Amino acid sequence: MPRKAKWMFWSALGLSSMFLIGWASFGRSKDDVVYTVESVHRQDLREGINANGEIQARSRVNVGVQVTAAIKAIHVTDGQFVKMGELLVTLEQEHYKQALNQAEMGLRLARKDLESSETTFRKQEQTFTRQDALLKQGLISNEDAQQTRLLRDTAATAVERAKVSIQQAEAQVALALDDLSKTEIRASMSGRVTGLKAEKGETAIAGQTSITGAVLMVISDTSEMLAEVKVGELDVVKLKAGLPAEIQVDAVPGKVFQGRVLDVATSVDRTTQPNFGSSVQDAQNYRVRVQLLGTAQELEALHPGMSARLAVLANEMKNVLTVPLQAVQEREVKNGGLGLISGTRAVAFVVKNGKVEERTLKIGSGTRRAVQVTDGVLEGEQIIIGPAKAMAALVSGAKVKIQSEQDALKSRKQ
């Protein structure tokens, strides 16, 4: 046999041997798999939605400024309780006092202009009256009378202009007074000062922006506290106002606060701009606010910004048919229409007389361990729950070896 042909023969024989060994090993491992089963049964299910967030006051306002000026004095301290209308911050006022003086001076000049214009008009009115009488007697020409009338009308127009100038000057005084009043920042609500950021000598910047100086402090009504969290789109549809919740605050260990969902946002809370070029869609989060229940003494220990963990009881079902969550498998299925987008269906594998039956399930709410089943299996049937890797290859009609979950636990312990 030529050398090349001999090499090809042994190579083919080696590959054939490897295939036979692999096939034998696979067949033997498949036959040796023992599947764990559990009976389909009824039980009570409590579906909870867990999320992390922070504590906030239900009512709070950011204290900013409407005029730009240096901070002259701060009259409160962080954590201090203030009443509505109480003076919080005083800004430098000299610039705005000068502006008020200029506006008031402009108003005085406008009033003098009006007096002068009215005096001129009265004189022109008297002259016009005399000239008109002379015109009727034929003692003066029509041209002279027309000239007198024109002067009278011009004086009347000057009076109207002076009146408008007074209105404008009064408006300037009102604006200057308003700006000056805004140099004293007062509390718009009663509450506790939280997050005092202002420092004497800093420049307070007018406007609601995120730049330094825009927000001087926050006033919070700490008599009503909330837990604010972000919930994913798959869970937010299960939540609604009024659902009960439990809240734990890291700063108050060992204490579990009771609460109720106050509101659920209907629009997504985007912290970043959507990336339309991305092939993977980012998870969408929605803001949920849960009001904490408790006495004033209990809530007094909480401060805005504290970390919180909560669980909302989204659904509670009594005596419903359930299967373990690990028993549910997903199988691809073609949707209607163009058939370009495939979907999935939930299936489970029931064992009867040592053989597997694939069942399509209609599932409802569930927990991390079990899920409600409204169709597909019957109470008492044996359903395969593991091992997971072997379950992926199961098909209807396959023979399987099984053991109960209790026997599997005993085997692992031994």
C-alpha angles and dihedrals in degrees: 000000000000117000094244093049091048090053092050091049095053091044092053091046091050093050091047091051092049090050092049092047092048092047091049092048092048093047092048094048091049092051090048095053112113112202122212117228137190131192119253105244145164125257144148116273127201113189114204131188114212125200142158126229143124141279118258136169114256091229119036137147132201111232111219137152133255095203129049115240143126117277108253100179140357112210100188138054131222110278094019119137113235133187126229110277095020116142111255108167136007120207128202106282106185095094092050093045089055090049089052091050091052091048092049090048089052089052092052091051091048091053091050089050088053092051091050092047092049091050091051091047093052091052092048090047091054092047091049091051092053094045091049090054091050090049090055089052090049093240096123134036125258089243091060091050092050091052091053091049091051091053091049092051092047090053090050090052090051089054091053091048091051090052091052090049089054091052090051092047091049089052090052090051091050091050092048091049090049092050090048091050089052090063086076109068113204132185113267091199140015116261147095124308107243126176100014104194103164123105127193111259095025120121113249111217120216117232139053101276136129094245121114112276097027095098116040099180144330125246113207131188097223094184088088118041131188139195109224116199139163118237126194123247094253092058103033092071088064094057131084138162115286099031113137120247143179122222131196121194118203092217091056103050119195094020122112114195121206119224148161131228107260099187142340120218116241095202129060119263103230117193092175135030114266115260104224092183094060119106092209117065115229118237113262119225129198128201117244123186121204120190116222118229122212147096123299089253092054094047092045089074091063124088129190112266097031115140115254137187120200141180121202120203097229098173139001121196128185125215098345127161110258143179128197113268092235089060093065116092129183123231126188118248132180115244124221126263114044093352091225095123117057124208135195137243128204116243138175133190120238120196118221124170091345094306132106125244119192113220127192110224134211104209133191132182122340150170133231090279109030140024132204116249121202098177140007105057137048130228112270097022117134111246126189115242102171170111091359098209093051092046090062090067098046119123132181114276096025116138114236140182114229143189131182121257090248091055090048091054091050091051092052092049092052 
